[in-house]
Amino acid sequence: MAHDPDVGLQVFFNVKQATVKLGLSADDPKDLAGQRWLRDGANHKGFPHHRMSGRLVFSAADLAEIAGMHRNAPTRRGRPRRTRPRGGE
């Protein structure tokens, strides 16, 4: 029985390709906000990802999990509002 090296091999996407797959790329090629969001998410917020040869890459399963994490996520940006203590408490 011959060993097939392609069995179980996943397709990986670089950051730019991943933003296109997730629909985060803008028509303006200078707009890198989607790429920054994805890179920051992998580096600081626990987005699933892989590193190969020092490069950040995402599998299709990673992208599906990221999309699921942000399904119906609130669109508010910035820090959460602080609540003020009530007068008598």
C-alpha positions in Angstrom: 0.0 0.0 0.0 1.5 3.3 -1.1 1.6 6.3 1.2 -0.3 9.3 -0.2 1.4 12.5 1.2 -1.7 14.6 0.4 -4.0 12.7 2.7 -4.9 15.0 5.6 -3.0 18.0 4.2 -4.9 21.2 4.8 -5.0 24.3 2.6 -3.7 27.3 4.4 -4.3 31.0 3.7 -2.0 33.9 4.5 -3.4 37.0 6.3 -4.4 38.8 3.1 -6.1 35.7 1.6 -7.9 35.0 4.9 -9.4 38.5 5.0 -10.7 38.0 1.4 -12.2 34.6 2.5 -13.9 36.2 5.5 -15.2 39.2 3.5 -13.1 41.7 5.4 -11.1 43.1 2.5 -12.2 46.5 1.2 -12.2 47.6 -2.4 -9.4 50.0 -1.5 -6.1 48.1 -1.6 -4.6 50.6 0.9 -7.2 49.7 3.5 -5.5 47.1 5.7 -8.0 47.3 8.6 -9.3 43.7 8.1 -5.7 42.3 8.0 -4.8 44.2 11.1 -8.0 43.0 12.9 -7.2 39.4 11.9 -3.5 39.6 12.9 -4.3 41.3 16.2 -6.9 38.7 16.9 -4.4 35.9 16.3 -1.7 37.6 18.3 -3.7 38.9 21.3 -7.2 37.5 21.4 -6.9 33.8 20.9 -8.0 33.5 17.3 -7.2 30.0 16.0 -4.1 30.0 13.7 -0.9 28.3 12.7 2.6 29.6 12.3 4.8 28.1 9.6 8.2 29.3 8.9 7.5 32.3 11.0 4.4 33.2 9.0 0.9 33.6 10.3 -1.5 31.3 8.3 -5.1 30.1 8.7 -6.8 26.9 7.7 -10.3 26.8 6.4 -11.3 25.3 9.8 -9.6 28.2 11.6 -11.5 30.8 9.5 -14.8 29.0 10.1 -14.1 29.1 13.9 -13.2 32.8 13.8 -16.4 33.5 11.9 -18.4 31.5 14.4 -16.8 33.4 17.3 -18.0 36.7 15.8 -21.4 35.7 14.7 -23.9 38.3 15.8 -21.1 40.0 17.7 -21.8 43.6 18.9 -20.5 46.2 16.6 -19.6 48.6 19.4 -15.9 49.5 19.4 -13.7 50.8 22.1 -13.7 50.2 25.8 -16.9 49.1 27.7 -18.6 51.9 29.5 -18.0 52.4 33.2 -20.9 52.3 35.5 -21.2 55.1 38.0 -21.9 54.3 41.6 -25.3 55.4 42.7 -25.6 58.2 45.3 -26.8 56.3 48.3 -24.8 53.1 47.9 
